[in-house]
Amino acid sequence: MNFLAHVFLARQDDEAMLGALLGDFVGSADLHRYSATMQREILLHRKIDSYTDRHPEVVAARALFPEGRRRYAGIALDVYFDHLLARAWSMHGDVALDAFTQRFYATLRAHHAQLPERLQQIAPHMAAHDWLGSYRQRDRIDRTLQGIATRLSRNGDKLVACLPLLREHEAEIDARFEAFFPELQDYVATTRAAG
């Protein structure tokens, strides 16, 4: 899952949402720098990623991509799943997407000094360009993936090569997401309840 889904799944409070995002930016050695709530969400973020990667619907969606592109298909699917979540937000969110994202950007600003350096650099752009809300626009997904490809240390071209395949298989991927996402929400609820 990508940024929007992680933040959505931790929506119970601002600190939890921030921790959910930090999962992509904080190593295990730095966990002690954050509150217990943030630590819990950072660790849950990693469990969500692992659960997602192993889920049969996601495995089947990755299998739609040829062998040499499957590793990069996982990145493409993570971002595309944020599009599907944003596009059907009213089915999942209890507040409007714009209100949700603005609340989250305000949280980023309020905690700016606590953010890892890389996130401190990204957060103002994320808010100014409404990265999370813009995922509802399909063309934004292609631009996001092209941007990620430029930041990969190697083989960014393989991620870009996933874009036409992602479009070709959208209907099946959409259906697989619809089957997968409720199960992910159940997994998160169960994992959180278990402590």
Sequence and secondary structure as in RCSB ss.txt:
>XXXX:A:sequence
MNFLAHVFLARQDDEAMLGALLGDFVGSADLHRYSATMQREILLHRKIDSYTDRHPEVVAARALFPEGRRRYAGI
ALDVYFDHLLARAWSMHGDVALDAFTQRFYATLRAHHAQLPERLQQIAPHMAAHDWLGSYRQRDRIDRTLQGIAT
RLSRNGDKLVACLPLLREHEAEIDARFEAFFPELQDYVATTRAAG
>XXXX:A:secstr
  HHHHHHHTTT HHHHHHHHHTTT  GGGGGGS HHHHHHHHHHHHHHHHHHH HHHHHHHTTS GGGHHHHHH
HHHHHHHHHHHHTHHHH SS HHHHHHHHHHHHHHTGGGS HHHHHHHHHHHHTTHHHHTTSHHHHHHHHHHHHH
HSSS HHHHHTHHHHHHHTHHHHHHHHHHHHHHHHHHHHHHHHH 
